[in-house]
Amino acid sequence: MKMVNVKGIENVKMQKNTPANVLKKALSILEAHNAKAVHPTKLNCGYGYKYNINPDWRLLNSDGEFKNWLIVEHLEYNRLVGVKGAHK
């Protein structure tokens, strides 16, 4: 997984292969989050918080302070949060 910074935003990183429509939706979710209009789902495994951008992409926060965000595919998300046996 190769992560790159989003242009103009320092606390958001995305996978290199992120489509433009996913990036646009993720940034709109973050704007709503900063305005306290939406709330993320807390992960049961204790790895942080997430938003579902669409069925294949996630917006993940693992620091708990909502400072750093990752835009990742669902397979990479599974690896980051420790799900085993998904898509062997």
Number of C-alpha atoms within 10 A of each C-alpha: 10 8 15 15 14 16 8 7 9 11 12 22 20 20 17 14 12 15 9 9 9 18 17 11 13 24 17 12 20 18 13 13 14 12 9 9 10 13 13 16 12 14 14 8 9 10 16 18 20 20 19 16 20 13 8 12 20 21 27 26 22 18 12 12 9 16 11 14 20 21 29 25 20 17 14 16 19 15 12 13 15 12 12 9 8 10 6 4
